[in-house]
Amino acid sequence: MNLLLDGIAWILDPANWTGVGSIPERIAQHLAISATVLVISALIALPIGTLVGHTGRGKELVVTVSGGLRALPTLGLLTLLALWLGIGLQAPIIALVVLALPPLLAGAYSGLESVDRRTVDAARAMGMREGQIIGKVEVPLGMPIIVGGIRSATLQIIATATLAAYIADDGLGRFIFAGLKTRDYAEMLGGSILVILLALAIDGLFAIIQRLVVPAGVRATRTRELRSRPPRPRAVVGRPITEGNPE
Amino acid sequence: MIEFRGVTKQFPDGTVAVAGVDIVVPPRKTTVFVGSSGSGKTTLLRMINRMVDPTAGQVLIDGTDVATLEPVGLRRGIGYVMQNSGLLPHRKVIDNVATVPLLRGEKKAVAHARALELLDTVGLDRSLADKYPSQLSGGQQQRVGVARGLAVDPNILLMDEPFGAVDPIVRAELQQELLRLQGELGKTVVFVTHDIDEAFLLGDQVVIMQHGGQISQAASPAEILANPADDFVADFVGANRGKRALHLTEVDGRRIVVDDDGRPAGVLAS
């Protein structure tokens, strides 16, 4: 508990809020890295995920590849890339992009997939081009799920961007690594708390955005819509599982 | 006029949905394809606007093979009404009705003005224009679907079980409405249903399909009842039984029409 108070005291110490390597500067760096990573990974993943969701083709490949990417340990990948690319921001940015791709891909293709096939069929039968079906029907209707993917990717990026400080003088991770080296646990904990707060704040922001992008006509019946219910009733609700426990 | 010439559709998995169909759909009349599920009736309908391409044979509209036409342009010129209306849930009623004119590059004001007129045409109050589809009843949604199908004033209107998902009272209402509309507009309507009563009510020509995608009989309802082509048709339309096997009995000097079960169906007008 004392350590936690020390950490908070470190954050509140005005000396840490000015000068080179101050808290605001580190937060700005952290956000800049995260934003860069998000933009790069979104530019790669959203078009691919959209195409997969629209055509229904290549889903297995994408699931396999993104499952593989998910399994890569980011720290290991970062070390490997750093040995190859040297000190600097390239290695952490690439490692973080790899981390962010799976949730973005999944969000994009499941967002488009979630749109009622009959609606898509009607749009096509009316004479919409494939691009118009994507842009005017599938993306607007799938937007909450697509944004959900972006939200989850962003949370992971912000939390993991601390690792950038492992090989570059950047981001909130600096406090953690510096504190570790100098056994200044107050600084280490203070840095960690800042990362947590930043992640929560950005996640909260995305939660709001996610609500805002629900299309108006859909919001009206969201609770009545069949598809938004879980596919199978949850066994534990109101009725305990009796398996292996015969009455 | 729409003409099917030796049209066959075999899906990649080997299923034959339509097998060698020859049929002419006359202009400005209603042709109803009727059959049980798996009879290929929807596949036939979807070949007209190239939602499905035949594996053999030709579909011609006014003598032009649709295979030579660009699908998007073709579809924008043909009205399409489907089951469950197929409305875009995130767009207001008026935008749904105006979708195709806007796709064709019409000005928004013009398209919206026309959309409001179409709401009148299909018997909907203009106050519904700013609602979303989910705020309407099933019958109202279906009317919006019809209005959308009519938005570009197409010569051909394709209707794929449009009244299949509404309750019987609303269905009867919509059927009467379609008869009225067809009387006023005189479109070439191609209608798909599995309900033989609906087919007889709406169709100038009724095409009875059997499993495997073959036509059993294509004729007017009266001809089919008078002269069913085979046992399948006779059985399908129920010509020999139930409420279609009517006969006369005399009660208190008046001639009463009763059905096969002896239930009175009406009085014979003299």
Interface residues (C-beta under 8 A of the other chain):
Chain A: D116 R118 T119 D121 A122 A123 R124 A125 M126 G127 M128 R129 Q132 K136 V137 P140 L141 P215 A216 G217 V218 A220 T221
Chain B: R46 N49 M51 V72 G73 L74 R75 R76 G77 Y80 M82 Q83 N84 G86 L87 L88 P89 H90 R91 K92 T99 V100 L103 Y132 P133 S134 Q135 R148
